[in-house]
Amino acid sequence: MSTVAMHLNGLDDEQCKEALTRCCGAHRWVEQMMNKRPFASDEQVFSEAESIWQSLGREDILEAFTHHPKIGANVDELRKKFQKTHTWSSQEQASVQEADEETLQALAQGNRDYEARFGYIFIVCATGKSAQEMLTLLQARIHNEDEKELSIAAGEQQKITKIRLEKLS
C-alpha cells in the first residue's frame, strides 16, 4: 500500500477529517473522502479526490476557496492565520516573499479588484510560479466571464488539493 493511503487509513476519524480539511476546505468533499476509506492505494486517493471534486457544486467550490490566504497578503499575518498549515502556504507562495514591492502592491490591488469582480479570492496553484507570473495570470483572468473563471479557479483548487494530499505521506 502507498504512503498517502496508509497515512489516511491509519488516522482516526477526527484526525482524518482534519488532515483532509487541510487539503481542501469543502466539507462535502471531506465527508465524501472519509466515506471512501480505507484506500487501497495512493492512486485511489487521488482518483477519488478528483472525482468527488468534479461532482461538487458552486457553493462547495466557493467554500473551499475560503480556506486559502490571499496571494500577496502580509506574510506575517499568513503565518498567524494558517499555523496548522504554516509550511504549506508559505512553501506554495514562497516566490511571493521574494517579489519586489511594486509586484507585491500590484498583487494586493489585483486581489482586491478580483474579489470585487467575482466575489471570491484569486485562486491559483502558486507552486513553482513567481510573483510576477501570478500577477500576470491574475491580470489575464480578471477579464474572464464568471462561469469560465469559476471553472478555472476550481481547476486550480484541484491542483492544490492534489499537492497537499501528496504532502500527507
DSSP file (Angstrom, degrees, kcal/mol; ACC not computed):
  #  RESIDUE AA STRUCTURE BP1 BP2  ACC     N-H-->O    O-->H-N    N-H-->O    O-->H-N    TCO  KAPPA ALPHA  PHI   PSI    X-CA   Y-CA   Z-CA
    1    1 A M              0   0    0      0, 0.0    40,-0.2     0, 0.0    39,-0.1   0.000 360.0 360.0 360.0 150.5    0.0    0.0    0.0
    2    2 A S     >  -     0   0    0     38,-0.2     4,-2.3     1,-0.1     5,-0.2  -0.240 360.0-110.0 -82.9 170.0    1.2    3.5   -0.7
    3    3 A T  H  > S+     0   0    0      2,-0.2     4,-2.4     1,-0.2     5,-0.2   0.887 112.1  46.1 -74.3 -40.9    2.1    6.2    1.8
    4    4 A V  H  > S+     0   0    0      2,-0.2     4,-2.7     1,-0.2     5,-0.2   0.945 116.4  46.8 -65.9 -46.4   -0.8    8.7    1.4
    5    5 A A  H  > S+     0   0    0      1,-0.2     4,-2.7     2,-0.2    34,-0.3   0.929 113.6  48.5 -60.2 -46.2   -3.3    5.9    1.6
    6    6 A M  H  X S+     0   0    0     -4,-2.3     4,-1.8     2,-0.2    -1,-0.2   0.916 111.5  50.4 -60.8 -43.0   -1.6    4.3    4.5
    7    7 A H  H  X S+     0   0    0     -4,-2.4     4,-0.5     2,-0.2     3,-0.2   0.955 113.8  43.1 -61.2 -51.0   -1.4    7.6    6.3
    8    8 A L  H >< S+     0   0    0     -4,-2.7     3,-1.0     1,-0.2    -2,-0.2   0.898 114.1  51.2 -63.7 -40.5   -5.1    8.4    5.8
    9    9 A N  H 3< S+     0   0    0     -4,-2.7    -1,-0.2    -5,-0.2    -2,-0.2   0.807 106.6  56.0 -66.1 -28.9   -6.2    4.9    6.7
   10   10 A G  H 3< S+     0   0    0     -4,-1.8    -1,-0.2    -5,-0.2     2,-0.2   0.542  91.0  90.6 -83.1  -6.8   -4.1    5.0    9.9
   11   11 A L  S << S-     0   0    0     -3,-1.0     2,-0.1    -4,-0.5    -3,-0.0  -0.591  78.5-119.2 -88.5 149.4   -5.8    8.1   11.3
   12   12 A D     >  -     0   0    0     -2,-0.2     4,-2.8     1,-0.1     5,-0.2  -0.343  43.2 -92.8 -74.6 172.1   -8.9    8.1   13.5
   13   13 A D  H  > S+     0   0    0      1,-0.2     4,-2.6     2,-0.2     5,-0.2   0.891 125.2  46.9 -57.4 -45.1  -12.0    9.8   12.1
   14   14 A E  H  > S+     0   0    0      2,-0.2     4,-2.2     1,-0.2    -1,-0.2   0.908 114.3  47.1 -65.6 -42.1  -11.2   13.2   13.7
   15   15 A Q  H  > S+     0   0    0      2,-0.2     4,-2.5     1,-0.2    -2,-0.2   0.898 113.2  49.2 -65.4 -40.2   -7.6   13.2   12.6
   16   16 A C  H  X S+     0   0    0     -4,-2.8     4,-2.9     2,-0.2     5,-0.3   0.920 109.7  51.2 -65.6 -43.3   -8.5   12.1    9.1
   17   17 A K  H  X S+     0   0    0     -4,-2.6     4,-2.3    -5,-0.2    -2,-0.2   0.920 111.9  47.4 -59.3 -44.1  -11.1   14.9    8.8
   18   18 A E  H  X S+     0   0    0     -4,-2.2     4,-1.6     2,-0.2    -2,-0.2   0.918 112.7  48.8 -63.8 -44.2   -8.6   17.5   10.0
   19   19 A A  H  X S+     0   0    0     -4,-2.5     4,-0.8     1,-0.2    -2,-0.2   0.924 113.8  45.8 -62.7 -45.0   -5.9   16.2    7.5
   20   20 A L  H >X S+     0   0    0     -4,-2.9     4,-2.2     1,-0.2     3,-0.7   0.874 108.5  56.1 -67.6 -36.6   -8.4   16.2    4.6
   21   21 A T  H 3< S+     0   0    0     -4,-2.3    -1,-0.2    -5,-0.3    -2,-0.2   0.839 101.5  58.1 -64.5 -32.1   -9.6   19.7    5.5
   22   22 A R  H 3< S+     0   0    0     -4,-1.6    -1,-0.3     1,-0.2    -2,-0.2   0.790 110.3  44.6 -65.0 -26.4   -6.1   20.9    5.3
   23   23 A C  H << S+     0   0    0     -4,-0.8     2,-0.3    -3,-0.7    -2,-0.2   0.847 134.3   2.7 -84.8 -38.1   -6.1   19.7    1.7
   24   24 A C     <  -     0   0    0     -4,-2.2    -1,-0.3   140,-0.1     6,-0.1  -0.931  59.5-151.1-154.7 124.6   -9.5   21.0    0.7
   25   25 A G        +     0   0    0     39,-0.4     2,-0.7    -2,-0.3    -4,-0.1   0.392  61.8 112.1 -83.2   3.7  -11.8   23.1    2.8
   26   26 A A     >  -     0   0    0      1,-0.2     4,-2.2     2,-0.1     3,-0.5  -0.684  57.9-153.1 -79.1 114.6  -15.1   22.0    1.2
   27   27 A H  H  > S+     0   0    0     -2,-0.7     4,-2.7     1,-0.2     5,-0.2   0.832  92.7  54.8 -62.6 -32.9  -16.8   20.0    4.0
   28   28 A R  H  > S+     0   0    0      2,-0.2     4,-2.4     1,-0.2    -1,-0.2   0.886 108.0  50.3 -66.7 -36.1  -18.8   17.8    1.5
   29   29 A W  H  > S+     0   0    0     -3,-0.5     4,-2.4     2,-0.2    -2,-0.2   0.939 111.9  48.0 -62.7 -46.5  -15.5   16.9   -0.2
   30   30 A V  H  X S+     0   0    0     -4,-2.2     4,-2.6     2,-0.2    -2,-0.2   0.939 112.2  48.5 -60.4 -48.6  -14.0   15.9    3.1
   31   31 A E  H  X S+     0   0    0     -4,-2.7     4,-1.9     1,-0.2    -1,-0.2   0.918 112.8  47.4 -59.1 -45.2  -17.1   13.9    4.1
   32   32 A Q  H  X S+     0   0    0     -4,-2.4     4,-0.6     1,-0.2    -1,-0.2   0.877 111.5  50.8 -67.7 -36.4  -17.2   12.0    0.8
   33   33 A M  H >< S+     0   0    0     -4,-2.4     3,-1.1     1,-0.2     4,-0.5   0.912 108.5  52.5 -64.5 -41.6  -13.4   11.3    1.0
   34   34 A M  H >< S+     0   0    0     -4,-2.6     3,-1.2     1,-0.3    -2,-0.2   0.883 104.9  56.2 -60.7 -37.7  -13.9   10.0    4.5
   35   35 A N  H 3< S+     0   0    0     -4,-1.9    -1,-0.3     1,-0.2    -2,-0.2   0.671  99.7  60.9 -69.3 -16.5  -16.6    7.6    3.3
   36   36 A K  T << S+     0   0    0     -3,-1.1    -1,-0.2    -4,-0.6    -2,-0.2   0.581  87.7 148.5 -86.4 -11.2  -14.2    6.2    0.7
   37   37 A R    <   +     0   0    0     -3,-1.2     2,-0.1    -4,-0.5     3,-0.0  -0.371  37.8  57.4 -67.9 150.3  -11.8    4.9    3.4
   38   38 A P  S    S-     0   0    0      0, 0.0     2,-0.4     0, 0.0   -32,-0.1   0.534  77.6-155.1 -78.7 149.5  -10.0    2.6    3.6
   39   39 A F        -     0   0    0    -34,-0.3   -30,-0.1     1,-0.1     3,-0.1  -0.722  11.4-154.8 -91.7 139.4   -8.0    3.4    0.5
   40   40 A A  S    S-     0   0    0     -2,-0.4     2,-0.3     1,-0.2   -38,-0.2   0.733  73.5  -6.8 -83.5 -23.8   -6.2    0.6   -1.4
   41   41 A S     >  -     0   0    0    -40,-0.2     4,-1.8     1,-0.1    -1,-0.2  -0.978  69.0-101.5-161.9 166.1   -3.5    2.9   -3.0
   42   42 A D  H  > S+     0   0    0     -2,-0.3     4,-2.7     1,-0.2     5,-0.3   0.889 120.4  59.9 -62.1 -38.6   -2.4    6.5   -3.5
   43   43 A E  H  > S+     0   0    0      1,-0.2     4,-2.5     2,-0.2    -1,-0.2   0.892 104.3  49.2 -58.4 -39.3   -3.9    6.3   -7.0
   44   44 A Q  H  > S+     0   0    0      2,-0.2     4,-3.0     1,-0.2     5,-0.3   0.912 109.0  52.6 -66.4 -41.3   -7.3    5.6   -5.5
   45   45 A V  H  X S+     0   0    0     -4,-1.8     4,-2.4     1,-0.2    -2,-0.2   0.950 114.3  42.2 -56.5 -50.2   -6.9    8.5   -3.1
   46   46 A F  H  X S+     0   0    0     -4,-2.7     4,-2.1     2,-0.2    -2,-0.2   0.881 115.2  49.7 -68.1 -38.5   -6.1   10.9   -6.0
   47   47 A S  H  X S+     0   0    0     -4,-2.5     4,-2.6    -5,-0.3    -1,-0.2   0.925 113.6  45.0 -65.5 -45.5   -8.7    9.4   -8.2
   48   48 A E  H  X S+     0   0    0     -4,-3.0     4,-2.9     2,-0.2     5,-0.3   0.908 111.2  54.5 -64.9 -41.2  -11.5    9.7   -5.6
   49   49 A A  H  X S+     0   0    0     -4,-2.4     4,-2.2    -5,-0.3    -2,-0.2   0.926 113.1  42.1 -58.4 -45.8  -10.3   13.2   -4.7
   50   50 A E  H  X S+     0   0    0     -4,-2.1     4,-2.6     2,-0.2    -2,-0.2   0.925 115.0  49.4 -67.9 -45.6  -10.7   14.3   -8.3
   51   51 A S  H  X S+     0   0    0     -4,-2.6     4,-1.0     2,-0.2    -2,-0.2   0.919 113.5  45.7 -61.5 -45.1  -13.9   12.5   -8.9
   52   52 A I  H >X S+     0   0    0     -4,-2.9     3,-0.8     1,-0.2     4,-0.7   0.934 112.1  51.6 -64.4 -45.8  -15.5   13.9   -5.8
   53   53 A W  H >< S+     0   0    0     -4,-2.2     3,-1.2    -5,-0.3    -2,-0.2   0.915 107.8  52.6 -56.9 -44.2  -14.3   17.4   -6.5
   54   54 A Q  H 3< S+     0   0    0     -4,-2.6    -1,-0.3     1,-0.2    -2,-0.2   0.744 106.6  54.6 -64.6 -23.1  -15.7   17.3  -10.0
   55   55 A S  H << S+     0   0    0     -4,-1.0    -1,-0.2    -3,-0.8    -2,-0.2   0.574  89.3  99.9 -87.6  -9.5  -19.1   16.3   -8.6
   56   56 A L    <<  -     0   0    0     -3,-1.2     2,-0.1    -4,-0.7    -3,-0.0  -0.346  66.0-126.7 -81.3 159.6  -19.4   19.3   -6.3
   57   57 A G     >  -     0   0    0     -2,-0.1     4,-2.1     1,-0.0     3,-0.3  -0.325  33.8 -85.5 -97.9-179.3  -21.4   22.4   -6.9
   58   58 A R  H  > S+     0   0    0      1,-0.2     4,-2.7     2,-0.2     5,-0.2   0.880 124.0  52.5 -53.4 -47.5  -20.7   26.1   -6.9
   59   59 A E  H  > S+     0   0    0      1,-0.2     4,-2.0     2,-0.2    -1,-0.2   0.875 109.5  49.9 -62.8 -37.3  -21.2   26.6   -3.1
   60   60 A D  H  > S+     0   0    0     -3,-0.3     4,-2.1     2,-0.2    -1,-0.2   0.913 111.2  49.3 -65.0 -42.7  -18.8   23.7   -2.3
   61   61 A I  H  X S+     0   0    0     -4,-2.1     4,-1.7     1,-0.2    -2,-0.2   0.932 111.7  48.1 -62.3 -46.8  -16.2   25.2   -4.6
   62   62 A L  H  X S+     0   0    0     -4,-2.7     4,-1.1     1,-0.2    -1,-0.2   0.860 108.3  55.6 -64.3 -35.0  -16.6   28.7   -3.0
   63   63 A E  H >< S+     0   0    0     -4,-2.0     3,-0.6    -5,-0.2     4,-0.3   0.921 105.7  51.6 -61.7 -43.5  -16.4   27.1    0.5
   64   64 A A  H >< S+     0   0    0     -4,-2.1     3,-1.6     1,-0.2   -39,-0.4   0.887 104.4  58.0 -60.3 -38.6  -13.0   25.5   -0.5
   65   65 A F  H >< S+     0   0    0     -4,-1.7     3,-1.6     1,-0.3    -1,-0.2   0.813  93.6  66.5 -62.7 -30.3  -11.8   28.9   -1.6
   66   66 A T  T << S+     0   0    0     -4,-1.1    -1,-0.3    -3,-0.6    -2,-0.2   0.633  90.8  65.2 -68.6 -11.1  -12.4   30.5    1.8
   67   67 A H  T <  S+     0   0    0     -3,-1.6    -1,-0.3    -4,-0.3    -2,-0.2   0.272  88.5  87.7 -93.4  10.9   -9.7   28.2    3.3
   68   68 A H  S <  S-     0   0    0     -3,-1.6     2,-0.1   -43,-0.0    53,-0.1  -0.869  74.4-126.6-112.1 142.8   -6.9   30.0    1.3
   69   69 A P        -     0   0    0      0, 0.0     2,-0.3     0, 0.0    -2,-0.1  -0.490  40.8 -96.3 -74.8 156.9   -4.9   33.0    2.1
   70   70 A K    >   -     0   0    0     -2,-0.1     3,-2.1     1,-0.1     2,-0.2  -0.577  41.6-108.4 -72.8 134.7   -4.8   35.8   -0.4
   71   71 A I  T 3  S+     0   0    0     51,-0.4    40,-0.2    -2,-0.3    51,-0.1  -0.460 106.6  17.5 -60.5 128.5   -1.8   35.6   -2.7
   72   72 A G  T 3  S+     0   0    0      1,-0.2    -1,-0.3    -2,-0.2    36,-0.2   0.491  91.7 143.4  86.6   2.8    0.4   38.5   -1.8
   73   73 A A    <   -     0   0    0     -3,-2.1    -1,-0.2     1,-0.2     2,-0.1  -0.227  69.5 -64.1 -68.6 167.3   -1.2   39.1    1.6
   74   74 A N     >  -     0   0    0      1,-0.2     4,-2.2    -3,-0.1    -1,-0.2  -0.331  45.8-145.7 -55.2 121.9    1.0   40.1    4.6
   75   75 A V  H  > S+     0   0    0      1,-0.2     4,-2.1     2,-0.2    -1,-0.2   0.875  97.0  52.2 -63.3 -40.2    3.4   37.1    5.2
   76   76 A D  H  > S+     0   0    0      1,-0.2     4,-1.7     2,-0.2    -1,-0.2   0.906 110.7  47.9 -64.1 -40.4    3.4   37.6    9.0
   77   77 A E  H  > S+     0   0    0      1,-0.2     4,-2.7     2,-0.2     5,-0.2   0.874 108.8  54.9 -66.7 -36.5   -0.4   37.6    9.1
   78   78 A L  H  X S+     0   0    0     -4,-2.2     4,-2.5     1,-0.2    -2,-0.2   0.919 105.5  52.6 -60.6 -43.5   -0.5   34.5    6.9
   79   79 A R  H  < S+     0   0    0     -4,-2.1    -1,-0.2     1,-0.2    -2,-0.2   0.909 112.9  44.0 -60.0 -42.9    1.8   32.7    9.4
   80   80 A K  H >< S+     0   0    0     -4,-1.7     3,-0.8     1,-0.2    -2,-0.2   0.931 116.9  44.9 -67.4 -46.3   -0.5   33.5   12.3
   81   81 A K  H 3< S+     0   0    0     -4,-2.7     3,-0.2     1,-0.3    -2,-0.2   0.845 121.9  35.8 -69.0 -34.8   -3.8   32.7   10.5
   82   82 A F  T ><  +     0   0    0     -4,-2.5     3,-0.7    -5,-0.2    -1,-0.3  -0.278  68.7 138.8-117.5  46.7   -2.6   29.4    9.0
   83   83 A Q  G X  S+     0   0    0     -3,-0.8     3,-1.4     1,-0.2     4,-0.2   0.840  71.9  58.1 -62.3 -33.5   -0.3   28.0   11.7
   84   84 A K  G 3  S+     0   0    0      1,-0.3    -1,-0.2    -3,-0.2     3,-0.2   0.828 121.2  28.3 -66.4 -29.0   -1.7   24.5   11.1
   85   85 A T  G <> S+     0   0    0     -3,-0.7     4,-2.2     1,-0.1     5,-0.4  -0.077  84.8 136.9-116.0  31.6   -0.6   24.7    7.5
   86   86 A H  H <> S+     0   0    0     -3,-1.4     4,-1.2     1,-0.3     5,-0.1   0.838  74.7  39.2 -52.7 -41.9    2.3   27.1    8.2
   87   87 A T  H  > S+     0   0    0     -4,-0.2     4,-2.3    -3,-0.2    -1,-0.3   0.849 113.0  56.5 -79.8 -31.1    4.8   25.4    6.0
   88   88 A W  H  > S+     0   0    0     -3,-0.2     4,-2.8     2,-0.2     5,-0.2   0.972 110.1  40.7 -65.2 -55.1    2.3   24.5    3.2
   89   89 A S  H  X S+     0   0    0     -4,-2.2     4,-1.8    -7,-0.2    -1,-0.2   0.909 117.8  48.3 -62.0 -41.7    1.0   28.0    2.5
   90   90 A S  H  < S+     0   0    0     -4,-1.2    -1,-0.2    -5,-0.4    -2,-0.2   0.886 113.5  47.0 -68.6 -36.5    4.5   29.5    2.8
   91   91 A Q  H >< S+     0   0    0     -4,-2.3     3,-1.2     1,-0.2     4,-0.2   0.923 112.5  49.9 -66.7 -43.1    6.0   26.9    0.5
   92   92 A E  H 3< S+     0   0    0     -4,-2.8    37,-0.3     1,-0.3    -2,-0.2   0.809 121.9  33.9 -65.8 -29.3    3.3   27.3   -2.0
   93   93 A Q  T >X S+     0   0    0     -4,-1.8     3,-1.5    -5,-0.2     4,-0.9   0.062  79.6 124.1-113.0  23.3    3.7   31.1   -2.0
   94   94 A A  H X>  +     0   0    0     -3,-1.2     3,-0.7     1,-0.3     4,-0.6   0.846  69.9  57.8 -56.0 -38.2    7.5   31.2   -1.5
   95   95 A S  H >4 S+     0   0    0     34,-0.3     3,-0.6     1,-0.2    36,-0.5   0.762  95.9  64.2 -68.7 -22.3    8.1   33.3   -4.6
   96   96 A V  H X4 S+     0   0    0     -3,-1.5     3,-1.4     1,-0.2    -1,-0.2   0.881  96.6  57.5 -65.0 -36.3    5.8   36.0   -3.3
   97   97 A Q  H << S+     0   0    0     -4,-0.9    -1,-0.2    -3,-0.7    -2,-0.2   0.738 106.8  49.4 -65.7 -21.8    8.2   36.6   -0.4
   98   98 A E  T << S+     0   0    0     -4,-0.6    -1,-0.3    -3,-0.6    -2,-0.2   0.415  89.1 112.4 -96.2   0.2   11.0   37.2   -3.0
   99   99 A A  S <  S-     0   0    0     -3,-1.4     2,-0.1    -4,-0.3    -3,-0.0  -0.321  71.6-107.9 -76.0 155.3    9.0   39.7   -5.0
  100  100 A D     >  -     0   0    0      1,-0.1     4,-2.2    -2,-0.0     3,-0.3  -0.376  34.2-104.6 -76.4 163.7    9.7   43.4   -5.3
  101  101 A E  H  > S+     0   0    0      1,-0.2     4,-2.6     2,-0.2     5,-0.2   0.857 118.8  55.3 -59.4 -39.3    7.5   45.9   -3.6
  102  102 A E  H  > S+     0   0    0      1,-0.2     4,-2.2     2,-0.2    -1,-0.2   0.910 109.6  46.2 -62.0 -43.2    5.9   47.1   -6.8
  103  103 A T  H  > S+     0   0    0     -3,-0.3     4,-2.6     2,-0.2    -2,-0.2   0.908 112.3  51.0 -66.7 -41.6    4.8   43.5   -7.7
  104  104 A L  H  X S+     0   0    0     -4,-2.2     4,-2.5     2,-0.2    -2,-0.2   0.908 111.3  47.6 -62.4 -42.2    3.5   42.9   -4.2
  105  105 A Q  H  X S+     0   0    0     -4,-2.6     4,-2.5     2,-0.2    -1,-0.2   0.893 112.1  50.0 -65.6 -39.1    1.4   46.0   -4.3
  106  106 A A  H  X S+     0   0    0     -4,-2.2     4,-2.9    -5,-0.2    -2,-0.2   0.890 111.2  49.4 -66.7 -38.8    0.1   45.1   -7.7
  107  107 A L  H  X S+     0   0    0     -4,-2.6     4,-2.6     2,-0.2    -2,-0.2   0.925 111.3  49.0 -64.2 -44.3   -0.8   41.6   -6.4
  108  108 A A  H  X S+     0   0    0     -4,-2.5     4,-1.9     2,-0.2    -2,-0.2   0.935 115.9  42.7 -61.5 -46.5   -2.6   43.1   -3.4
  109  109 A Q  H  X S+     0   0    0     -4,-2.5     4,-2.6     2,-0.2    -2,-0.2   0.909 113.0  53.2 -66.5 -41.4   -4.5   45.5   -5.6
  110  110 A G  H  X S+     0   0    0     -4,-2.9     4,-2.9     1,-0.2    -2,-0.2   0.896 107.9  51.2 -60.0 -40.6   -5.2   42.9   -8.2
  111  111 A N  H  X S+     0   0    0     -4,-2.6     4,-2.9     2,-0.2     5,-0.2   0.909 109.8  49.3 -62.7 -42.2   -6.6   40.6   -5.5
  112  112 A R  H  X S+     0   0    0     -4,-1.9     4,-2.2     2,-0.2    -2,-0.2   0.931 114.2  45.6 -62.5 -44.1   -8.9   43.3   -4.2
  113  113 A D  H  X S+     0   0    0     -4,-2.6     4,-2.0     2,-0.2    -2,-0.2   0.911 113.9  49.0 -64.2 -43.0  -10.1   44.0   -7.8
  114  114 A Y  H  X S+     0   0    0     -4,-2.9     4,-3.0     2,-0.2     5,-0.5   0.935 111.8  48.0 -62.0 -48.0  -10.6   40.3   -8.5
  115  115 A E  H  X S+     0   0    0     -4,-2.9     4,-2.2     1,-0.2    -1,-0.2   0.883 111.3  50.9 -63.5 -38.4  -12.5   39.7   -5.3
  116  116 A A  H  < S+     0   0    0     -4,-2.2    -1,-0.2    -5,-0.2    -2,-0.2   0.876 115.4  43.8 -64.7 -36.7  -14.7   42.7   -6.0
  117  117 A R  H  < S+     0   0    0     -4,-2.0    -2,-0.2    -5,-0.2    -1,-0.2   0.924 130.2  20.4 -74.4 -46.1  -15.4   41.4   -9.5
  118  118 A F  H  < S-     0   0    0     -4,-3.0    -3,-0.2     2,-0.3    -2,-0.2   0.680  95.7-121.6-104.0 -20.6  -16.0   37.7   -8.7
  119  119 A G  S  < S+     0   0    0     -4,-2.2     2,-0.3    -5,-0.5    -4,-0.2   0.558  84.9  68.8  89.9   7.7  -16.9   37.6   -5.0
  120  120 A Y  S    S-     0   0    0     -6,-0.3    -2,-0.3    -5,-0.0    -1,-0.3  -0.965  89.0 -86.8-150.3 162.5  -14.0   35.3   -4.0
  121  121 A I        -     0   0    0     -2,-0.3     2,-0.4     1,-0.1    -9,-0.1  -0.266  51.6 -89.7 -72.6 159.1  -10.3   35.5   -3.8
  122  122 A F        -     0   0    0    -51,-0.1     2,-0.5   -11,-0.1   -51,-0.4  -0.552  44.2-158.7 -67.8 120.8   -8.0   34.7   -6.7
  123  123 A I        +     0   0    0     -2,-0.4     2,-0.3   -53,-0.1    33,-0.2  -0.922  23.6 152.9-108.6 123.8   -7.1   31.0   -6.6
  124  124 A V        -     0   0    0     -2,-0.5     2,-1.3    32,-0.1     3,-0.1  -0.990  52.5-113.5-146.4 142.2   -4.0   29.8   -8.4
  125  125 A C        -     0   0    0     -2,-0.3    32,-0.1     1,-0.2    -2,-0.0  -0.670  37.8-173.4 -74.7 100.6   -1.7   26.9   -7.8
  126  126 A A    >   +     0   0    0     -2,-1.3     3,-2.5     2,-0.1   -31,-0.2   0.616  38.8 122.3 -78.3 -13.9    1.2   29.0   -6.8
  127  127 A T  T 3  S+     0   0    0      1,-0.3   -35,-0.1    -3,-0.1     3,-0.1  -0.277  87.4   2.5 -56.4 124.1    3.7   26.2   -6.6
  128  128 A G  T 3  S+     0   0    0      1,-0.2     2,-0.4   -36,-0.1    -1,-0.3   0.463 105.6 116.9  81.3   1.2    6.6   26.9   -8.9
  129  129 A K    <   -     0   0    0     -3,-2.5   -34,-0.3   -37,-0.3    -1,-0.2  -0.830  59.6-131.9-105.8 141.7    5.3   30.3  -10.0
  130  130 A S     >  -     0   0    0     -2,-0.4     4,-2.3     1,-0.1     5,-0.2  -0.404  29.6-108.3 -78.7 164.1    7.0   33.6   -9.4
  131  131 A A  H  > S+     0   0    0    -36,-0.5     4,-2.5     1,-0.2     5,-0.2   0.893 122.3  53.2 -59.4 -39.5    5.0   36.5   -8.0
  132  132 A Q  H  > S+     0   0    0      2,-0.2     4,-2.5     1,-0.2    -1,-0.2   0.895 107.3  50.9 -64.6 -39.3    5.2   38.2  -11.5
  133  133 A E  H  > S+     0   0    0      2,-0.2     4,-2.4     1,-0.2    -1,-0.2   0.915 111.2  48.2 -63.3 -41.8    3.8   35.0  -13.1
  134  134 A M  H  X S+     0   0    0     -4,-2.3     4,-2.6     2,-0.2    -2,-0.2   0.899 111.1  50.7 -65.3 -39.3    0.9   35.0  -10.6
  135  135 A L  H  X S+     0   0    0     -4,-2.5     4,-2.7     2,-0.2    -2,-0.2   0.918 109.7  50.2 -63.0 -43.2    0.3   38.7  -11.2
  136  136 A T  H  X S+     0   0    0     -4,-2.5     4,-1.8     2,-0.2    -2,-0.2   0.915 111.9  47.8 -61.4 -43.6    0.2   38.1  -15.0
  137  137 A L  H  X S+     0   0    0     -4,-2.4     4,-2.9     2,-0.2     5,-0.2   0.922 112.0  50.0 -62.9 -43.8   -2.3   35.3  -14.5
  138  138 A L  H  X S+     0   0    0     -4,-2.6     4,-1.9     1,-0.2    -2,-0.2   0.938 110.4  49.6 -59.9 -47.2   -4.4   37.4  -12.3
  139  139 A Q  H  < S+     0   0    0     -4,-2.7     4,-0.2     1,-0.2    -1,-0.2   0.837 115.0  44.5 -63.7 -33.2   -4.5   40.3  -14.7
  140  140 A A  H >< S+     0   0    0     -4,-1.8     3,-0.9    -5,-0.2    -1,-0.2   0.899 114.7  47.5 -75.7 -41.6   -5.4   37.9  -17.6
  141  141 A R  H >< S+     0   0    0     -4,-2.9     3,-2.0     1,-0.2    -2,-0.2   0.730  92.6  75.7 -75.9 -22.1   -8.1   36.0  -15.7
  142  142 A I  T 3< S+     0   0    0     -4,-1.9    -1,-0.2     1,-0.3    -2,-0.1   0.711  93.1  56.4 -63.6 -17.9   -9.9   39.1  -14.2
  143  143 A H  T <  S+     0   0    0     -3,-0.9    -1,-0.3    -4,-0.2    -2,-0.2   0.441  84.7 112.4 -92.6  -0.9  -11.4   39.6  -17.7
  144  144 A N  S <  S-     0   0    0     -3,-2.0     2,-0.1     1,-0.1    -3,-0.0  -0.273  77.4-100.3 -69.4 156.7  -13.0   36.2  -17.9
  145  145 A E     >  -     0   0    0      1,-0.1     4,-2.6     4,-0.0     5,-0.2  -0.430  42.0-105.6 -68.2 154.7  -16.7   35.6  -17.8
  146  146 A D  H  > S+     0   0    0      1,-0.2     4,-2.5     2,-0.2     5,-0.2   0.902 116.5  42.8 -53.9 -52.2  -18.0   34.5  -14.4
  147  147 A E  H  > S+     0   0    0      1,-0.2     4,-2.0     2,-0.2    -1,-0.2   0.875 113.8  51.6 -67.9 -36.9  -18.6   30.8  -15.1
  148  148 A K  H  > S+     0   0    0      2,-0.2     4,-2.2     1,-0.2    -1,-0.2   0.926 111.9  47.2 -63.4 -43.3  -15.3   30.4  -17.1
  149  149 A E  H  X S+     0   0    0     -4,-2.6     4,-3.0     1,-0.2     5,-0.2   0.900 109.6  52.4 -67.0 -40.1  -13.4   31.9  -14.2
  150  150 A L  H  X S+     0   0    0     -4,-2.5     4,-2.6    -5,-0.2    -1,-0.2   0.909 109.9  50.2 -61.2 -39.7  -15.1   29.8  -11.6
  151  151 A S  H  X S+     0   0    0     -4,-2.0     4,-1.9     2,-0.2    -2,-0.2   0.905 112.2  46.5 -64.2 -42.2  -14.2   26.7  -13.7
  152  152 A I  H  X S+     0   0    0     -4,-2.2     4,-2.0     2,-0.2    -2,-0.2   0.940 113.6  48.3 -65.0 -47.0  -10.5   27.8  -14.0
  153  153 A A  H  X S+     0   0    0     -4,-3.0     4,-2.4     1,-0.2    -2,-0.2   0.890 109.9  52.5 -61.8 -39.9  -10.3   28.6  -10.3
  154  154 A A  H  X S+     0   0    0     -4,-2.6     4,-2.1    -5,-0.2    -1,-0.2   0.886 108.0  51.7 -63.2 -38.5  -11.9   25.2   -9.4
  155  155 A G  H  X S+     0   0    0     -4,-1.9     4,-1.7     2,-0.2    -1,-0.2   0.875 108.9  50.1 -64.3 -37.5   -9.2   23.5  -11.6
  156  156 A E  H  X S+     0   0    0     -4,-2.0     4,-2.3     2,-0.2    -2,-0.2   0.897 108.6  52.6 -66.3 -40.6   -6.5   25.4   -9.7
  157  157 A Q  H  X S+     0   0    0     -4,-2.4     4,-2.8     1,-0.2    -2,-0.2   0.901 106.3  53.9 -60.4 -40.6   -8.1   24.2   -6.4
  158  158 A Q  H  X S+     0   0    0     -4,-2.1     4,-2.0     1,-0.2    -1,-0.2   0.900 108.6  48.7 -61.6 -41.0   -8.0   20.7   -7.7
  159  159 A K  H  X S+     0   0    0     -4,-1.7     4,-2.2     2,-0.2    -1,-0.2   0.922 112.0  49.1 -63.3 -44.3   -4.2   21.0   -8.4
  160  160 A I  H  X S+     0   0    0     -4,-2.3     4,-2.6     1,-0.2    -2,-0.2   0.916 109.1  52.9 -61.8 -44.1   -3.7   22.5   -4.9
  161  161 A T  H  X S+     0   0    0     -4,-2.8     4,-2.6     1,-0.2    -1,-0.2   0.916 108.9  49.1 -59.0 -44.9   -5.6   19.6   -3.3
  162  162 A K  H  X S+     0   0    0     -4,-2.0     4,-2.4     2,-0.2    -1,-0.2   0.925 111.0  49.5 -62.4 -44.3   -3.5   17.0   -5.0
  163  163 A I  H  X S+     0   0    0     -4,-2.2     4,-1.2     1,-0.2    -1,-0.2   0.918 113.1  47.2 -60.2 -43.2   -0.3   18.7   -4.0
  164  164 A R  H  < S+     0   0    0     -4,-2.6     4,-0.4     1,-0.2    -1,-0.2   0.872 109.0  53.5 -70.0 -35.9   -1.5   18.9   -0.4
  165  165 A L  H >< S+     0   0    0     -4,-2.6     3,-1.7     1,-0.2     4,-0.4   0.924 105.8  54.5 -60.9 -42.7   -2.6   15.2   -0.4
  166  166 A E  H >< S+     0   0    0     -4,-2.4     3,-0.9     1,-0.3    -1,-0.2   0.816 102.1  58.7 -60.7 -30.1    0.8   14.3   -1.6
  167  167 A K  T 3< S+     0   0    0     -4,-1.2    -1,-0.3     1,-0.2    -2,-0.2   0.581  88.5  75.7 -76.0  -9.6    2.3   16.1    1.4
  168  168 A L  T <         0   0    0     -3,-1.7    -1,-0.2    -4,-0.4    -2,-0.2   0.731 360.0 360.0 -73.9 -20.9    0.3   13.9    3.8
  169  169 A S    <         0   0    0     -3,-0.9    -1,-0.2    -4,-0.4    -2,-0.1   0.510 360.0 360.0 -69.3 360.0    2.6   10.9    3.4
